[in-house]
Amino acid sequence: MLRRLIFPVLLGLAGCAILISLGTWQVQRQIWKNGVLAGIEAGIAADPVALPPEGQGEVYLPVAVSGRLTGEYLRVLVSRKQIGPGHRIIAVLDTGERRVLADLGFIRDGAALPQIAGDYSFAANLHRPQEVDAYTPAPDSAANLWFARDVEAMAQALNTEATFVVARETVVPGIEAMPLDTSGIPNDHLQYAITWFLLATVWAGMTGLLIWRISQRRS
C-alpha cells in the first residue's frame, strides 16, 4: 500500500510547494509595490519646480505654472464614485512663451461652467495619461466632448504643445481639482497571494482526501 501512496504524496507536496512559493512571491511583490507607490506619492507632493521643455520631465513631476487661461477648453466625460457623471475641463494655459494643456478638474454634469479665463498661478503635476484604446469613441467636435484624455490629439485640437499638467488644487472656482495620486496604479499582489495560498490549502485537502480514499480501498 505504501508504494501506491508515494505518487499522490509526492504530487501533493510538489503542488503545495509550487503554490506556496507563488504566494510568497506575490507577498514580496506587494512589499516592493508599496515602496514604489510611496515614492511616487512623495514625488507628487514635493516642492514644484519650473515647467520643463516639451517632452521632458518625468510623469508626476511637480511644477509651478503661471500664465493666462485663454478661455479655450475641452470637456472629457468622466464618472466619479458617489458623485456621478461629469466632465474634466482641459483648458489652454498661455505662459507667454508657450501654450500648454491644463487639467483644471471636475464639474458635475449639468452644472454651469464658470468662466475659464484670466491670469493664474498654481502648482500642478506633469502627466501623460494613457486612456485611449480601440473602444474609445471619437471626440464629438460639435459638442466639444471627448471620451478620454488624448494629449497629442487635444494639443492639436487646441493648438498647444503636448505638455499636460494636472492642477493640485482648485484653480477656477466651480471646477473641483482632481489632483494626481496613485489610486489608478494597479496593486493587486495581496489578492493574488491570498489566491495562491488558498489554492495551496485546497490542493493539500484534495491530496489528503485522495490518500484517505486509497487507504480505505486497500483496507
ZAGULO-390100 format. One record per residue (C-alpha): residue number from 1; residue in three letters; y, x, z. Coordinates in Angstrom, 1 decimal, decimal comma. Layout:
BEGIN
+-----+-----+--------+--------+--------+
!   k !   r !     yy !     xx !     zz !
+-----+-----+--------+--------+--------+
! NUM ! ala !      Y !      X !      Z !
...
+-----+-----+--------+--------+--------+
//
This chain:
BEGIN
+-----+-----+--------+--------+--------+
!   k !   r !     yy !     xx !     zz !
+-----+-----+--------+--------+--------+
!   1 ! met !    0,0 !    0,0 !    0,0 !
!   2 ! leu !    2,3 !    2,9 !    0,8 !
!   3 ! arg !    2,1 !    4,0 !   -2,9 !
!   4 ! arg !    3,2 !    0,6 !   -4,0 !
!   5 ! leu !    6,3 !    0,8 !   -1,8 !
!   6 ! ile !    7,5 !    4,2 !   -3,0 !
!   7 ! phe !    9,2 !    2,9 !   -6,1 !
!   8 ! pro !   11,1 !   -0,1 !   -4,6 !
!   9 ! val !   12,2 !    2,1 !   -1,6 !
!  10 ! leu !   13,5 !    4,8 !   -4,0 !
!  11 ! leu !   15,1 !    2,2 !   -6,2 !
!  12 ! gly !   16,8 !    0,6 !   -3,2 !
!  13 ! leu !   18,0 !    3,9 !   -1,8 !
!  14 ! ala !   19,3 !    5,1 !   -5,2 !
!  15 ! gly !   21,1 !    1,8 !   -5,8 !
!  16 ! cys !   22,7 !    1,7 !   -2,4 !
!  17 ! ala !   23,8 !    5,3 !   -2,7 !
!  18 ! ile !   25,5 !    4,7 !   -6,1 !
!  19 ! leu !   27,2 !    1,5 !   -4,9 !
!  20 ! ile !   28,4 !    3,1 !   -1,7 !
!  21 ! ser !   29,7 !    6,1 !   -3,5 !
!  22 ! leu !   31,7 !    3,9 !   -5,9 !
!  23 ! gly !   33,2 !    2,0 !   -2,9 !
!  24 ! thr !   34,1 !    5,2 !   -1,2 !
!  25 ! trp !   35,7 !    6,5 !   -4,4 !
!  26 ! gln !   37,8 !    3,3 !   -4,6 !
!  27 ! val !   38,9 !    3,8 !   -1,0 !
!  28 ! gln !   40,1 !    7,3 !   -1,9 !
!  29 ! arg !   41,9 !    5,9 !   -4,9 !
!  30 ! gln !   43,6 !    3,4 !   -2,6 !
!  31 ! ile !   44,9 !    6,1 !   -0,4 !
!  32 ! trp !   46,1 !    8,1 !   -3,4 !
!  33 ! lys !   47,8 !    5,0 !   -5,0 !
!  34 ! asn !   49,6 !    4,1 !   -1,7 !
!  35 ! gly !   51,1 !    7,6 !   -1,7 !
!  36 ! val !   52,2 !    7,2 !   -5,3 !
!  37 ! leu !   53,8 !    3,8 !   -4,6 !
!  38 ! ala !   55,6 !    5,1 !   -1,5 !
!  39 ! gly !   57,0 !    8,0 !   -3,6 !
!  40 ! ile !   58,2 !    5,5 !   -6,2 !
!  41 ! glu !   59,8 !    3,3 !   -3,6 !
!  42 ! ala !   61,6 !    6,3 !   -2,1 !
!  43 ! gly !   62,8 !    7,3 !   -5,5 !
!  44 ! ile !   64,1 !    3,8 !   -6,3 !
!  45 ! ala !   66,2 !    3,7 !   -3,1 !
!  46 ! ala !   67,5 !    7,3 !   -3,5 !
!  47 ! asp !   71,2 !    8,0 !   -4,0 !
!  48 ! pro !   72,3 !    7,2 !   -7,5 !
!  49 ! val !   73,3 !    9,9 !  -10,0 !
!  50 ! ala !   75,2 !    9,8 !  -13,2 !
!  51 ! leu !   73,7 !    7,9 !  -16,1 !
!  52 ! pro !   71,7 !   10,5 !  -18,2 !
!  53 ! pro !   71,9 !   10,7 !  -22,0 !
!  54 ! glu !   70,0 !    8,1 !  -24,1 !
!  55 ! gly !   66,2 !    8,7 !  -23,9 !
!  56 ! gln !   66,4 !   11,0 !  -20,9 !
!  57 ! gly !   65,8 !   10,3 !  -17,2 !
!  58 ! glu !   62,6 !    9,1 !  -15,6 !
!  59 ! val !   61,8 !    5,4 !  -15,1 !
!  60 ! tyr !   63,2 !    4,1 !  -11,8 !
!  61 ! leu !   65,9 !    6,9 !  -11,7 !
!  62 ! pro !   68,7 !    5,5 !   -9,5 !
!  63 ! val !   72,0 !    5,7 !  -11,4 !
!  64 ! ala !   75,6 !    4,8 !  -10,8 !
!  65 ! val !   77,2 !    2,9 !  -13,7 !
!  66 ! ser !   80,7 !    1,8 !  -14,3 !
!  67 ! gly !   82,4 !    0,0 !  -17,2 !
!  68 ! arg !   83,2 !   -3,3 !  -18,7 !
!  69 ! leu !   80,8 !   -6,2 !  -19,2 !
!  70 ! thr !   81,8 !   -7,4 !  -22,7 !
!  71 ! gly !   80,6 !  -10,9 !  -22,4 !
!  72 ! glu !   77,7 !  -10,3 !  -24,8 !
!  73 ! tyr !   74,3 !  -11,1 !  -23,3 !
!  74 ! leu !   70,7 !  -12,3 !  -23,9 !
!  75 ! arg !   68,6 !  -14,6 !  -21,9 !
!  76 ! val !   64,9 !  -13,8 !  -21,1 !
!  77 ! leu !   62,7 !  -16,7 !  -20,0 !
!  78 ! val !   61,0 !  -15,9 !  -16,6 !
!  79 ! ser !   59,5 !  -17,8 !  -13,7 !
!  80 ! arg !   59,6 !  -16,8 !  -10,1 !
!  81 ! lys !   57,2 !  -17,8 !   -7,4 !
!  82 ! gln !   58,5 !  -20,6 !   -5,1 !
!  83 ! ile !   61,7 !  -20,8 !   -7,2 !
!  84 ! gly !   60,6 !  -21,9 !  -10,6 !
!  85 ! pro !   61,8 !  -21,2 !  -14,2 !
!  86 ! gly !   65,0 !  -19,5 !  -15,1 !
!  87 ! his !   66,4 !  -16,6 !  -17,1 !
!  88 ! arg !   67,1 !  -12,9 !  -16,7 !
!  89 ! ile !   70,5 !  -12,1 !  -18,0 !
!  90 ! ile !   70,7 !   -8,9 !  -20,1 !
!  91 ! ala !   74,3 !   -8,0 !  -20,7 !
!  92 ! val !   76,2 !   -5,3 !  -22,6 !
!  93 ! leu !   78,0 !   -2,8 !  -20,4 !
!  94 ! asp !   80,6 !   -0,7 !  -22,2 !
!  95 ! thr !   81,2 !    2,5 !  -20,2 !
!  96 ! gly !   84,0 !    3,6 !  -22,6 !
!  97 ! glu !   81,8 !    6,1 !  -24,3 !
!  98 ! arg !   78,5 !    4,2 !  -24,5 !
!  99 ! arg !   77,2 !    0,7 !  -24,8 !
! 100 ! val !   74,1 !    0,1 !  -22,7 !
! 101 ! leu !   71,9 !   -2,8 !  -21,6 !
! 102 ! ala !   72,3 !   -4,1 !  -18,0 !
! 103 ! asp !   69,7 !   -6,4 !  -16,5 !
! 104 ! leu !   72,0 !   -8,3 !  -14,1 !
! 105 ! gly !   69,3 !  -10,5 !  -12,6 !
! 106 ! phe !   68,2 !  -14,1 !  -12,4 !
! 107 ! ile !   69,8 !  -17,5 !  -12,9 !
! 108 ! arg !   67,9 !  -20,8 !  -12,4 !
! 109 ! asp !   67,1 !  -23,0 !  -15,4 !
! 110 ! gly !   69,9 !  -25,5 !  -15,9 !
! 111 ! ala !   72,4 !  -23,6 !  -13,7 !
! 112 ! ala !   75,8 !  -23,0 !  -15,1 !
! 113 ! leu !   76,2 !  -19,5 !  -16,4 !
! 114 ! pro !   79,1 !  -17,6 !  -14,9 !
! 115 ! gln !   81,5 !  -15,6 !  -17,0 !
! 116 ! ile !   79,9 !  -12,3 !  -17,8 !
! 117 ! ala !   82,9 !  -10,2 !  -18,5 !
! 118 ! gly !   85,2 !   -7,8 !  -16,6 !
! 119 ! asp !   85,2 !   -4,3 !  -15,1 !
! 120 ! tyr !   82,3 !   -3,5 !  -12,7 !
! 121 ! ser !   80,8 !   -0,5 !  -10,9 !
! 122 ! phe !   77,3 !   -0,8 !   -9,4 !
! 123 ! ala !   74,1 !    1,0 !   -8,6 !
! 124 ! ala !   71,1 !    0,4 !  -10,8 !
! 125 ! asn !   67,8 !    2,0 !  -11,8 !
! 126 ! leu !   66,7 !    3,1 !  -15,2 !
! 127 ! his !   63,8 !    1,1 !  -16,6 !
! 128 ! arg !   61,7 !    0,9 !  -19,7 !
! 129 ! pro !   59,8 !   -2,5 !  -19,4 !
! 130 ! gln !   56,7 !   -2,9 !  -21,5 !
! 131 ! glu !   56,4 !   -6,6 !  -21,6 !
! 132 ! val !   55,8 !   -7,4 !  -25,3 !
! 133 ! asp !   52,3 !   -7,9 !  -26,6 !
! 134 ! ala !   50,6 !   -9,6 !  -29,6 !
! 135 ! tyr !   51,0 !  -13,0 !  -27,9 !
! 136 ! thr !   54,8 !  -12,8 !  -27,2 !
! 137 ! pro !   56,7 !  -15,3 !  -29,3 !
! 138 ! ala !   59,6 !  -14,0 !  -31,4 !
! 139 ! pro !   63,1 !  -14,5 !  -29,9 !
! 140 ! asp !   64,8 !  -17,8 !  -30,6 !
! 141 ! ser !   68,1 !  -16,5 !  -32,0 !
! 142 ! ala !   69,7 !  -19,9 !  -32,3 !
! 143 ! ala !   69,2 !  -20,5 !  -28,5 !
! 144 ! asn !   69,8 !  -16,8 !  -27,6 !
! 145 ! leu !   66,5 !  -16,9 !  -25,8 !
! 146 ! trp !   63,9 !  -14,2 !  -25,5 !
! 147 ! phe !   60,4 !  -14,3 !  -24,1 !
! 148 ! ala !   60,1 !  -10,7 !  -22,9 !
! 149 ! arg !   62,2 !   -7,7 !  -22,4 !
! 150 ! asp !   62,0 !   -5,6 !  -25,6 !
! 151 ! val !   64,5 !   -2,8 !  -25,1 !
! 152 ! glu !   64,5 !   -1,5 !  -28,7 !
! 153 ! ala !   64,9 !   -4,9 !  -30,2 !
! 154 ! met !   67,5 !   -6,0 !  -27,7 !
! 155 ! ala !   69,5 !   -2,9 !  -28,3 !
! 156 ! gln !   69,5 !   -3,6 !  -32,0 !
! 157 ! ala !   70,5 !   -7,2 !  -31,5 !
! 158 ! leu !   73,4 !   -6,3 !  -29,2 !
! 159 ! asn !   74,4 !   -3,1 !  -31,0 !
! 160 ! thr !   73,8 !   -0,9 !  -28,0 !
! 161 ! glu !   71,8 !    2,3 !  -27,3 !
! 162 ! ala !   68,3 !    1,8 !  -26,0 !
! 163 ! thr !   69,3 !    2,6 !  -22,4 !
! 164 ! phe !   68,3 !   -0,1 !  -20,0 !
! 165 ! val !   69,4 !   -0,4 !  -16,3 !
! 166 ! val !   68,5 !   -2,9 !  -13,7 !
! 167 ! ala !   71,1 !   -3,8 !  -11,1 !
! 168 ! arg !   70,1 !   -3,1 !   -7,5 !
! 169 ! glu !   72,4 !   -5,8 !   -6,0 !
! 170 ! thr !   74,2 !   -8,8 !   -7,3 !
! 171 ! val !   77,0 !   -7,8 !   -9,7 !
! 172 ! val !   78,2 !  -11,1 !  -11,1 !
! 173 ! pro !   78,3 !  -13,9 !   -8,5 !
! 174 ! gly !   75,9 !  -16,6 !   -9,5 !
! 175 ! ile !   73,4 !  -14,2 !  -11,1 !
! 176 ! glu !   70,9 !  -13,0 !   -8,4 !
! 177 ! ala !   69,9 !   -9,4 !   -8,8 !
! 178 ! met !   66,2 !   -8,7 !   -9,3 !
! 179 ! pro !   66,0 !   -5,0 !   -8,3 !
! 180 ! leu !   63,1 !   -2,8 !   -9,3 !
! 181 ! asp !   60,2 !   -2,4 !   -6,9 !
! 182 ! thr !   56,5 !   -1,5 !   -7,0 !
! 183 ! ser !   55,2 !   -5,1 !   -6,8 !
! 184 ! gly !   54,4 !   -5,1 !  -10,5 !
! 185 ! ile !   52,3 !   -2,0 !  -10,4 !
! 186 ! pro !   48,6 !   -2,8 !  -10,1 !
! 187 ! asn !   47,0 !   -1,7 !   -6,9 !
! 188 ! asp !   43,6 !   -3,3 !   -6,7 !
! 189 ! his !   41,5 !   -0,4 !   -5,4 !
! 190 ! leu !   40,8 !   -2,1 !   -2,0 !
! 191 ! gln !   39,4 !   -5,2 !   -3,6 !
! 192 ! tyr !   37,2 !   -3,0 !   -5,8 !
! 193 ! ala !   36,0 !   -1,1 !   -2,8 !
! 194 ! ile !   35,1 !   -4,3 !   -1,0 !
! 195 ! thr !   33,2 !   -5,5 !   -4,0 !
! 196 ! trp !   31,1 !   -2,3 !   -4,3 !
! 197 ! phe !   30,3 !   -2,3 !   -0,6 !
! 198 ! leu !   29,3 !   -6,0 !   -0,8 !
! 199 ! leu !   27,1 !   -5,2 !   -3,8 !
! 200 ! ala !   25,5 !   -2,4 !   -1,8 !
! 201 ! thr !   24,8 !   -4,8 !    1,0 !
! 202 ! val !   23,2 !   -7,3 !   -1,4 !
! 203 ! trp !   21,2 !   -4,6 !   -3,0 !
! 204 ! ala !   19,9 !   -3,4 !    0,3 !
! 205 ! gly !   19,0 !   -7,0 !    1,3 !
! 206 ! met !   17,2 !   -7,6 !   -2,0 !
! 207 ! thr !   15,3 !   -4,3 !   -1,6 !
! 208 ! gly !   14,3 !   -5,3 !    1,9 !
! 209 ! leu !   13,1 !   -8,7 !    0,6 !
! 210 ! leu !   11,1 !   -7,1 !   -2,2 !
! 211 ! ile !    9,4 !   -4,7 !    0,2 !
! 212 ! trp !    8,6 !   -7,6 !    2,6 !
! 213 ! arg !    7,0 !   -9,6 !   -0,3 !
! 214 ! ile !    4,9 !   -6,6 !   -1,4 !
! 215 ! ser !    3,8 !   -6,1 !    2,2 !
! 216 ! gln !    2,9 !   -9,7 !    2,6 !
! 217 ! arg !    1,0 !   -9,8 !   -0,7 !
! 218 ! arg !   -1,1 !   -6,8 !    0,4 !
! 219 ! ser !   -1,8 !   -8,3 !    3,8 !
+-----+-----+--------+--------+--------+
//
